[in-house]
Amino acid sequence: MDIVLLSRLQFAATTTYHFLFVPVTLGLSIFVAMLETCHVLTKREKWKKTSLKLVKFFGTIFLINFAMGVVTGIVQEFHFGMNWSEYARFMGDIFGAPLALEALTAFFLESTFLGIWIFGWDRLSPKLHCACIWIVAFASNLSAFWILVANSFMQHPVGYAINNGRAEMTDFFALVTNRYVIGEYPHALMAGIATAGFVVLAVCAWKILHDKASREPFTQCMKIGAIYTMVGLLGAMGSGHMHAQYLAQANPMKLSSMEALWETEDPAPFAAFALINEYEQKNDVELAIPGVFSFMLYNEPSGEVKGIKELQSMMEKEFGAGSYIPDVTGLFWSFRIMIAIGGLMLMLAGLTYFLIRKGKLMDYPCFLKILPWLLPLPFIANSVGWYITEAGRQPWIVVGLQKTYDAVSPNLSTAEVWLTLVGFTAVYLLLAILALYAAVRFIRRTTVAPEGRDA
């Protein structure tokens, strides 16, 4: 197998493992902070005790997830030196700055105050202790911001100059205000909130069904979780829509590939289904809704959208011969899987809120049984969403500046990459199993009983 493809598979494998935990950290840190704020502010003494148990319950799940996120994230940085040294040489001046800031301003802040939060229950005042988890939540999401600043440069380079064959930063402010990150970051944040909210729904559903002593507190918590999930999903949909409109300018090839739009059209249809023939550059079968794609991009039922063929010709004239078409089939179906899962999650969260509001949740035990089994949904949506982000810029590793093929380390051997690919995958799989076992064991064994009638 080609060394470039192997290196991409290795990076994809480790990134996918890491990205299973990142959205939960982003969203669950805020959820735990909100729970503790409710605990601090409530005047109902007995609910105060119950809410504290809920804070510690979901705080423990957050800690297990956080630990896995840290462990799986450490390897990411080594990839740049081992597998992608030409990328590190070319991009180090720019890519290194946000990574350094992520460690100095976010990770250190996050880990320090998380430690204070863990060991400060009986040493800090309730308000000061609550402030610590809010700082953790802020730092976790600041960390994501810096990573996405670096990634956004790869998608849409700004604030740089090419000197001696290297990209050098000329405008740090342009880097952090890149319009790409302005669209990408809110989408990632809202996806994290939706993911964490759905985790809360799944856990609460299981506890309500199997732990009678904890039923009342988890029913109240599930109601909050349903609202939290809906807020995240609606925010992700809105921010994703606005980002897609920006993609029409920043990376039209990615956008047209997501729609398998081979020919330039005005108005452009939205293909609900297609059998894509990449070899002949056409869709053998297509179920399209006229004008909808143009409406999505321009907020009106007309507007030209350039097709993949025309964009390929334009890029050949600008960058030279070669294929600039990404994985159209993968992008097309990944986008639709993400949309379908988002819609299903929104429906499930809305139904959950409705049943709790009407006091009929326990009338539908099958619904409570199904929810925990649907927990993989947000993780699948996050993974295919990240695939769209990364695969959509191929064949570039930095759009317009460096191709993926030119970024790989020149002295790598196939055996070395195979060895580390298998090794990383096996270790990560073991860690994931251990983390899942620890979380499930904790959820099963921990009871959050209400404190009296006022709970």
NUMIGU-921485 format. One record per residue: x, y, z of N, C-alpha, C, O in turn. Coordinates in steps of 0.02 Angstrom, whole numbers, plus 50000, padded with zeros to 5 digits. Example, Ala and Ser with C-alpha at 12.3 -4.5 7.8 and 13.67 -1.06 7.14 Angstrom:
% NUMIGU-921485
506604971650390506154977550390506604983550390507124983450423 506424988850354506844994750357506455000250394506705005750402 
***
This chain:
% NUMIGU-921485
500434994050000500005000050000500445006250000500975006350031 500225011449965500595017649959500735020750028500295020750071 501345023250038501555025950103501135031950123500995032950182 500925035950074500505041750089499815039550114499565042150163 499525034650080498875032150101498905028950170498455029750211 499445025150182499535022050248499595027350303499305026650356 499975032550289500045037850339499395041450351499235043450408 499005042350298498345045450306497885040950347497505043450390 497905034450335497495029750373497685029850447497255029650491 498335030150460498565030350529498325036650565498075036350621 498395042350531498175048550562497415048550570497155051050620 497055045850520496325045450525496115041050583495635042750619 496455035550593496275030950648496365034250716495915034050758 496945037350727497075040450792496635046550803496425047950859 496515050350749496085056250755495365054350770495035057650810 495125049050738494435046850750494345044650823493855046350855 494825040750849494805038750920494785044950964494365045451010 495225049650951495265055750992494625059750988494375062451038 494345060150928493755064350917493115061250945492605064650946 493145055050967492575052151003492475055651070491915056151094 493025057951100493005060651168492975068251170492715071151217 493235071551119493275078851119492585082151124492505086451167 492095080351082491455083751087491115082851155490785087451180 491205076951186490915075851252491235080451303490895083251346 491895081351298492235085951344491975093051336491845096451386 491895095251274491655102051261490965103251292490845108151326 490515098551279489825099451301489695097551373489315100951407 490015092151396489865089751464490185094251516489915094851572 490735097551501491035102251548490555107951563490485110051620 490225110451511489725115751520489115113151558488855116651601 488905107051542488315104151576488445103251650488015104851692 489025100651668489195099751739489245106551774489025107251831 489525111451740489565118151769488865121051780488745124251831 488415119951734487725122251743487385118651802487035121851841 487495112151807487215108351863487465110951930487075111851977 488115112251933488395114751997488145121752012488055123552070 488045125751961487755132451971487055131952001486875135652046 486655127251974485995126052002486035123952075485645126052117 486525119652090486635117352159486805123152205486545123552261 487225127652182487435133352224486875138352234486795141052288 486485139552182485975144852184485315142752214484935146952238 485155136252213484495134152236484395135552310484855134952350 483785137452328483605138752398483265132752430483125132852490 483125127752390482785121752415483305117052445483675113852408 483325116652509483865113252544483935105852523484485103452513 483365102452516483415095352501483595094152427483935089352411 483365098552383483585098052314484315099852307484655097352262 484565104052351485275105852351485705099552361486205098652327 485495095152407485875088952420485825084252360486315081052341 485235083752331485145079252273485525081852213485845077952177 485505088352202485855091252144486605090452151486965089652101 486855090552213487575089452223487775082352203488305081352174 487335077552217487475070652196487495070152120487905066452092 487045073652087487035073652013487665076851985487935074551935 487895082252016488515085451994489095080651998489485080051951 489145077152055489705072352063489625066352016490125063551993 489005064352003488875058751958489115060251887489515056651859 488865065751860489055067451791489775070251788490105069951736 490005072951845490705075151848491185069251841491715069951810 491005063551869491425057551863491435055051791491965053151767 490865055051758490845053051687491285057851646491645055751601 491245064351662491655069251627492395067851638492785068351591 492595065951699493305064651713493565058551675494125058651649 493155053351670493355047351631493465049351559493955047351528 492995053051531493035055251462493635059951451493995059351401 493745064551499494295069251493494975065651492495415067351453 495035060651535495665056851537495795053351471496365053151447 495275050551441495355047251376495525052351321495925050851277 495225058251325495375063351276496105065551278496415066651227 496375066151339497075068151347497535062751320498005064151283 497415056551340497845050951320497855050151244498385049351214 497265050251214497235049151141497475055351102497655054651044 497485061151134497705067251099498455068151097498715071451053 498795065151146499525065951149499865063551086500335066651061 499635057951059499945054951000499895059450939500335059250895 499375063450936499255067550876499865071850858500045072350800 500165074850909500725079450896501335075750868501715078650829 501425069450887502005065750863501945064050788502455063050754 501335063750764501235062250693501585067350649501865065550597 501565073750669501835079050627502585078250616502845079950563 502935075650667503655074650659503825067950627504305067550589 503425062850642503605056150618503355054850547503735052550505 502715056150535502425054450470502375060350422502365059450361 502345066450450502205072250408502735077650419502565083450432 503365075750414503905080450428503945086050376504125091650392 503775084550313503775089750262503225094950275503315100850260 502675092650302502145097250322502395101550380502285107650381 502715098350429502975102050487503495107250466503505112750493 503905105450418504415110150393504085116050358504275121750369 503595114550317503265119750277502815124150321502785130250311 502455121250368501925124650405502105126150477501705129150513 502695124050500502845124550571502785131450600502575132150658 502965136550563502955143350588502245145550604502125149550650 501765143050565501065145050575500695140050619500355141950666 500775133650604500415128550642500635128150715500245126650759 501275129550726501545129150794501265134250842501205132950901 501095140250816500855145650860500205143950895500175144350957 499665141950859499055140150895499125133950937498785133350989 499555129150917499655123250959499995125151025499825122451077 500475129651021500815131951082500325135751127500325134751188 499915139951097499425143651136498895139051166498635140351220 498735133651130498255128751157498535125651221498155124651269 499175124251222499475121351282499545126451338499395125051395 499775132551320499935137551371499315140951400499275142151461 498815142451357498245146251382497635141951396497175144251430 497615135851370497025131751377497145125451418496835124451470 497605121251395497695114751428497955115551500497715112251545 498445120051510498705121151578498155123951623498085121851681 497765128651597497205131451635496685126051651496445125551707 496535122151601496035116851607496245111651659495865110051704 496855109151653497085103851697497195106351769497055102751817 497435112451776497545115251843496895116051881496835113751938 496405119151850495775120251885495345114051891494925113551935 495465109251846495125102751853495385099251916494995096251953 496035099651926496325096751987496055100052050495905096752099 495995106752048495715110452106494985108352117494765107552174 494625107452062493915105452067493855098452098493415097252139 494285093852076494255086952102494395086652177494035083352214 494925090152199495145089552268494905095252314495075095552372 494485099652285494295105552324493595105452352493355110652376 493265099752351492575099452375492495101852447492035105652462 492935099752490492885101552562493365107152581493435108752640 493705110052532494205115152547494025122052521494285127152544 493565122352472493375128652443492645130152459492255125652474 492465136552457491765138352465491375135852405491675135052352 490715134652411490315132152354490375136452292490425133852236 490365143052300490405147552242491085147152209491135147152148 491615146952249492285146652221492405139952186492725139552134 492125134652216492185128052186491825127852119492065124952070 491235130852117490845131252055491225135252002491215133551943 491565140652023491955144651976492495140451943492665141551885 492775135651980493305131451953493065127351893493405126751842 492455124351899492215120251843492025124651784492055122351726 491815130751796491685135351741492335137151704492345137951643 492875137851742493525139251711493745133251670494025134051615 493625127251696493775121151658493385120951593493655119451540 492735122651597492315122651537492565127851486492605126451426 492735133751511493005138951467493655136751434493755137651374 494105133851474494755131851448494695126051398495055125851348 494235121351411494125115851365493915118351297494165116051245 493465123151297493215125851233493715130651201493725131551140 494135133851242494675137951215495185133551181495465135351129 495315127751210495775122851179495535120951109495925120751062 494875119651104494595117851038494675123650989494805122650930 494595129751014494665135550970495355135950939495415136950878 495885135050980496565135450953496705129950902497035131050851 496455123950916496555118450868496205120050802496475118850748 495605122850806495235124450745495535130550709495445131150648 495875134950745496245140350712496775137350666496855139450608 497135132450692497655129150651497335125450592497575125850536 496795121850606496465118050553496165122750500496175121150441 495905128450521495595133050474496105135950425495945137350368 496725136850448497245139050402497355133850347497475135550290 497325127450366497405122150317496845122150266496935120250208 496245124250288495675124450243495655130850201495445130750143 495875136450233495835142950199496405147350225496305151050273 496995146950194497585150550220497505158150218497285160950168 497675161450274497665168750278498255171050321498525167150360 498455177350313498955180350357499645177150352499965176050403 499875175650292500505172150283500885174950223500615178650182 501525173050220501935174450161502385168350151502575165050199 502565166950089503015161350073503725164050067503875168050023 504165161750112504865163650112505305157450116505205153250160 505775156850070506245151250069505875144450070506095139750104 505335144150034504965137750029504555135950090504335130250096 504445140750135504055139450195503515144850202503595150550182 502955142750232502425147550248502595150850315502685147450365 502625157450315502785161150376502215165950394501925169150350 502055166350458501505170550481501695177950475502235180050495 501235181850446501345189050441500815192950480500895198850494 500255189650495499705193150528499335188250575498905184450553 499525188450639499215183850688498465185350695498065180650703 498275191650693497565193450700497155190550643496585188350653 497435190550582497085187550525496995180050536496485177250515 497495177050567497465169850580496885168150627496505163450614 496815171850681496305170150732495605172750712495105170750742 495575177250664494915179650641494745176950571494305179550537 495105171750551494965168450488494215166850484493935163750530 493895168850431493165167650424492995160250427492445158350445 493475156050410493355148850412493265146550484492825142550498 493695148950530493635146850600493015149950632492725147050678 492815155850609492205159050635491595154750620491115154750659 491605151050565491055146450550491165139550580490685136350602 491775137250581491935130450603491865129650679491615124550702 492095134650717492105133950790491395133450820491275128950860 490935138050803490255137350831489935130650815489565127750855 490065128150755489785121650735490065116050779489685111750801 490715116150792491025111150835490775111750907490635106650940 490715117850932490465118951000489755116451008489605112851056 489315118150961488615115950965488555108350957488125105250987 488975105550915488985098250908489195094950974488925089650992 489665098051009489865095551075489305095851125489205091151164 488925101351125488355102051170487825096851154487545093751200 487685095751090487195090651070487425083751090487025079651113 488065082251081488335075651099488285074451174488045069151195 488505079251213488465078551286487745077951309487595073951354 487305081851279486595081451297486305074651283485905072051323 486505071651228486245064951211486545059651257486205054751274 487165060651278487465056151329487045056451393486895051351423 486865062551413486455063451473485785059851465485555056551511 485465060451406484825057151394484895049551399484475046351430 485415046851369485505039551370485625036951441485345031951461 486055040451478486205038451547485585038951591485435034451629 485235044551585484625045551626484095040351609483755037851654 484025038651545483535033651525483685026951558483225023651583 484305025051559484485018651591484375018851666484115014051694 484555024351699484465024951771483725025051790483535021951840 483325028451752482605028751766482285021851761481855020051801 482515017951712482225011351700482475006051749482105001451767 483105006551770483405001251809483565002951881483734998551921 483515009251900483685011351969483105015451997483085021551991 482635011952028482025015252053482185020652105481855025852107 482695019552146482875024452198483105031052167483045036252199 483375030752106483645036752073483165039752022483335044551988 482565036952016482115038651961481945046151960481975049251907 481755048952017481525055852018482075060851999481965065151957 482675060452030483205065152010483405064651936483525069651903 483435058451911483645057651842483095059651792483245061451735 482475059451814481935061951771481995069451763481925072151708 482135072951819482235080151816482845081951774482845086651735 483375078051783483995079251746483895077751671484175081151629 483485072751656483355070951587482985076551550483105077651491 482545079951586482185085551557482675091051536482625093951482 483145092551581483665097551566484095095151508484265099051463 484265088651508484675085851455484335086251387484665087451336 483675085351386483305085851322483345092951294483455093951234 483245097951338483305104951316484005106451292484105109651240 484495104051330485205105151313485365102151245485715105151204 485115096051232485225092751168484915096651111485225097651059 484295098951121483955102751068484315109351053484375111350995 484545112751104484915118951094485545117551053485695121251006 485915112251070486515110451033486375108650961486735110850916 485845104750949485685102650881485465108550838485685109250781 485025112750865484805118550826485375123350812485425126250758 485825124150862486415128250852486885125450800487165129050759 486975118750801487405115450752487115116050682487475117150634 486455115350676486135116050611486195123150584486355124150525 486075128050627486125134950605486825136950586486935140050534 487315135250628488005137050614488275133150554488665135850514 488055126850547488255122950489487985125850424488325125850373 487365128250426487065131350367487455137550346487605138550287 487625141850395487995147950379488695146450354488965149850310 488995141150383489665139250360489645136450289490095137750249 489115132750273489055130150205488985135850155489255135450100 488635141150174488575146950129489265150150117489405152550063 489685150150169490355152950162490795148350118491225150850081 490675141850122491065137150082490985138450007491425136849968 490415141249988490315142749918490855147549892491005147549833 491145151549937491685156049919492375152949934492825153349893 492435149949993493095147750017493325141249986493915140449971 492865136449977493055129949949492475127049910492155122249932 492335129749851491765127449812491815120149790491315116849781 492435117649782492525110749762492255105949817491925101049802 492405107549880492155103449934491385103549935491065098349943 491105109449926490385110249929490035106449873489545102949885 490285107149812489975103649756490075096149761489645092349739 490625093949790490735086749800490255083949851490025078249844 490095087849903489605085649953488915084549921488515080649947 488785087949865488145087349831488185083049768487685082049734 488795080649752488895076849690488625080649630488295077849586 488775087149629488545091549576489095091949523489575095749531 489025088149470489555087649420489545093549371490065095949350 488955095949354488885101349305488665107749340488295107549390 488885113449314488675119949341487935120949326487705119949270 487565122949377486835123649368486585129949403486855132149454 486055132749375485715138649404484975138249384484815139449326 484535136649431484665135049501484935127949509484825123749465 485275126649564485565120049577485105115949621484835118549670 485005109549604484565105249643484925102249703485545102149706 484535099849751484815096149808484655088749796484075086849789 485175084649793485085077449780484965073849846485415073349888 484355071349855484205067449915484515060549911484685057649963 484595058049850484885051349839485245051349772485025054549724 485805047749770486155047249706486605041049706486915039249756 486635037849649487135032649636487675035949595487585037449536 488255037049626488775041349598489275037149558489535032149583 489415039249498489905036049455490495040849448490505045149403 490995040149492491555044749491492005043749430492325048449407 492015037649404492445036249347492205040149285492605043049249 491545040249275491265043849217491035050849235490785054549193 491125052749299490945059449324490215061149309490055066049276 489795056849336489075058049330488715053949383489005049449413 488075055449394487655051549438487215047049396486795049449357 487305040549402486915035849362486165036249380485735035849336 486035037049444485345037749468485335043649517485785044249559 484825047849513484805053649557484075055549573483655055949528 483945056749636483305059349658483435066449685483665067249742 483285071449645483465078349660482845082649670482335081649638 482915087549714482385092449727482605099049694483105102049716 482265101249642482495107149604482565113549646482135115049688 483115117049635483215123649665483395123949738483565129249763 483375118349772483465118449845484195120049864484315123649912 484675117449826485375118749842485535126149834485895128949875 485285129249781485385136449772485065140349829485345145149854 484465138249850484115141549905484515141049970484545145750008 484825135149981485235134150041485825138950042486025141350096 486105140349984486715144449981486565151949977486935155950005 486025153749943485895160849929485245163449959485075169349950 484885159249995484255161050026483735163349975483285167249990 483795160849915483315162149862483345156349812483865153049807 482805155049777482775148949735483175149249670483075145049626 483625153949664484045154249605484755156349625484855159049679 485235154949583485925156549598486375151049571486255145049583 486895152949535487335148149504487785144649554488065147849599 487835138149547488315134149587488755130449537488515126549497 489405131749541489865128649494489925121149507489955118949564 489935117449452489985110249457490705107849464491175111649454 490785101549482491445098649494491885098949431492475100449436 491595097649373491985097649311492275104549297492865105149280 491865109649303492115116449290492635118549341493135121649324 492525116749404493005118449457493665114749445494205117549458 493635108549422494245104849406494645108449351495255108949356 494305110749300494645114449245494955120849271495525122549252 494605124449312494865130649340495485129449383495965133249379 495485124049422496055122649466496645120049427497215121249446 496515116549372497075114449329497425120449298498035120549292 497045125449280497345131549252497755135249304498265138249288 497515135149367497855138949420498445135149450498965138149464 498375128549459498885124749496499245119549454499715116349478 499045118549391499375113649349498965107149344498445106449375 499225102649303498875096349290498815092149353499215092649399 498285088149354498165083749412497435083849431497045088149409 497235078949471496545078649493496465082449558496845081449606 495975086949560495825090849620495135089149649494845092849688 494895083349628494235081049650494315076449710494665071349705 493995077949766494045073649824493595067449818493335066049763 493495063849872493075057949874492345059949872492035061049924 492065060549812491395063049804490875058649838490435061049873 490935052049827490455047349857490465047649933489945047849965 491065047749961491135047950034490855054450063490525054350114 491005060050030490755066550054489995067050047489655069550092 489735064649991489005064949979488625061250034488165064050063 488815055150047488445051150095488605053050167488175052450211 489205055350180489375057750248488935063650267488685064050323 488835068150220488415074050233487695072050248487385074750294 487445067250211486755065150221486665060950285486145061350318 487165057150302487145053450365487135058450424486755057550471 487555063550420487575068650472486905072150480486665073150536 486605074150424485965077550426485415072950454485015075050496 485405066750431484885062050453484935060650528484435060450563 485545059750552485645058450624485445064550665485125063950717 485635070450641485445076550676484695077250682484435079050735 484335075950627483605076250629483305071150676482835072650712 483575064950675483325059750719483445061450792483005060450834 484035064050808484185066050877483725071650901483505071650958 483585076450856483145081950874482445079350890482125081550937 482215074650850481565071650861481545067850928481065068350966 482075064050943482105060251005482125064851066481795063551116 482525070151062482575074851117481915078451128481705079451185 481585080351074480935083751079480405079151109480005081251150 480415072851088479935067951115480065066751189479595066051228 480695066451208480865065551279480595071251321480285070151373 480715077251299480475083151336479705083051341479425084551393 479375081451286478645081251285478375076151335477905077651372 478665070151335478425064851380478525066651454478105065351496 479105069751469479235071751538478765077351558478495077451613 478675082151513478235087851527477515085551541477175088351583 477305080451505476625077851514476575072551569476025070151584 477145070851599477145065851652477005058851627476735054651664 477175057451564477015050951535477635046851516477585041951480 478215048851541478835045451522478815037951540479015033751499 478575036351600478565029351622478035025251587478015019151594 477595028551549477095024851511477395021651448477065017551415 478005023551432478335021051371479025018151389479535020951370 479035012551424479685009451444480105007451384480725007351388 479785005751328480165003851269480595009651244481155008751220 480325015751250480705021651230481335022451274481875024051248 481255021251339481825021651385482335016151371482935017151380 482095010351348482555004951332482955006351269483535004551263 482625009751221482945011151157483485016451162484015015951130 483365021751202483815027451204484555025651217484985028051181 484715021451267485425019851278485745016451218486345017351205 485355012451180485635009051121485755013951063486115012251016 485445019851067485545024851015486115029651031486235034450994 486465028351086487025032751106487555033651052487845039051048 487705028651010488215029750957488025035150906488465037450869 487385037150902487175041750849487595048150846487855049650792 487665051950901488045058250895488775057050878489095061250845 489055051350899489765049950885489855048350811490365050150781 489365044850781489395043650710489335050150671489705051450624 488865054450693488775060950660489405065150664489605068350615 489725065350723490345069150731490905066450687491275070350657 490945059850682491485056850643491405058250568491885059950534 490785057450543490695058850471490755066350458490965068450403 490565070450506490655077750499491385079550494491575083850453 491795076450536492515077750533492815075050468493285077950441 492535069450443492765066850379492635071850323493055072850279 492045074950325491885080150274492395085750277492635088150226 492565087950338493035093450347493715091750317494015095750282 493965085750333494655084050314494705081250243495145083150205 494255076650225494285073650158494085078550104494285077950047 493685083550123493435088350074493975092950046493875096049994 494545093450080495075097850054495595094050013496055097149985 495525087550009496005083649968495955085649895495405087249871 496515085549859497165082549875497635087049915498225085549920 497375092449943497795097249979497835095450053497345093150083 498415096450083498455096450155498395103650181498115104850235 498645108450141498515115550151498255118150084498635118450035 497635119950081497305121450018497675126849979497785132350003 497875125049919498215129749874498955130549885499295133749845 499215127649940499925128649957500335122149957500895122049932 500065116849984500445110649989499975104649982499455104250015 500155100049937499755094049928499945088749980500505088650005 499465084549994499575079250044500165074850025500555072850068 500215073349961500755068949938501445072049952501925068349963 501495078649952502135082049963502285083150037502835085350054 501815081450081501885083050152502165077250193502375078150250 502165071250165502355065250203503115065150213503495067850173 503335061950267504055061350281504395057250227504145051950208 504975059550203505305056050146505655049550165505795045450122 505795048550230506185042750250505765037350283506035032950316 505115037550275504675032550305504675026050265504745026150204 504605020450300504525014050266503825011450278503505013250328 503585007250234502915004450240502865000350304502355000650339 503384996550321503364992350380503294996550444502934994550490 503625002250446503585006650505502875009250515502615009450571 502575011350461501895014150467501395008650485500945009750525 501465002750453501024997150470501084995350544500574994150577 501684995050569501804993150638501474998050686501134995950733 501575004550674501285009550719500525009950710500165011250759 500285008950649499555009050637499215003550676498715004750711 499474997450671499184991850708499264992850783498814991450822 499864995250804499994996250875499535001550906499235000450958 499485007250872499045012550898498325010250901497965011450950 498105006950848497405004650846497254999750902496735000250935 497714995050915497614990050967497604993351037497184991751078 498074997851049498115001251114497505005651125497215005651180 497315009351074496725013751080496085009651091495655011651130 496035004051057495444999851065495404997251137494874997151167 495974995151164495994992851233495814998451281495424997351328 496085004351270495915010051313495175011751310494865013351361 494895011551250494185013051242493745008051279493255009851311 493945001651276493574996451311493614997551387493114996851422 494214999151411494305000351483493905006351506493585006151559 493915011751467493545017751485492795016451485492435018651530 492555012851434491845011151431491645006751490491105007651519 492075001951506491924997551563491895001551628491445000551669 492365006151637492375010251699491755014551704491465015251757 491555017651647490975021951647490335018051660489915020051701 490255012451626489645008351634489605005551706489075005551736 490165003351732490185000651800489985006051851489605004751898 490245012051841490075017651886489335019351881489005020351933 489065019751820488365021451810487905016351843487415018051874 488085009951835487665004651863487665004751939487155003451970 488235006251969488315005352042488155011652083488095011252144 488095017352050488005023552086487265025552087486945026252035 487005026352147486305028352156486275035652178486655037952221 485805039252147485695046252166484985046752193484525048552157 484915045152256484245045052287484045052152306484465056052329 483405053952297483185060652316483185061552392483085056752429 483295067652414483315069252486482635072152507482545078252509 482155067852523481515070152549481055072552494481235072352435 480455074752513479945076652465480125082852424479915083552367 480515087152454480665093452420481125092452360481205097052319 481415086552353481855085152297481465085152231481765084052178 
***
